[in-house]
Amino acid sequence: MKRALVIQMLILGFKPRQMQNILEISAAMVSQFKANYAMADIKGLKLKYKASNRYLSGNK
């Protein structure tokens, strides 16, 4: 959600420092979201996290 808000706020003319304070995220995250969007458009904002396998099976 914050990824999309960062891009919207950039389009509306907000400064990174303002976004940092409003969204309570670091300046590095703002820069990262901006770079990902510039490189891959909307697909660059997609979360790339993949959960790991469970250590215990359902029987244990």
HELIX and SHEET records of a PDB file:
HELIX    1   1 LYS A    2  LEU A   12  1                                  11    
HELIX    2   2 PRO A   16  LEU A   23  1                                   8    
HELIX    3   3 ALA A   27  ALA A   40  1                                  14    
HELIX    4   4 ASP A   41  LEU A   45  5                                   5    
END                                                                             
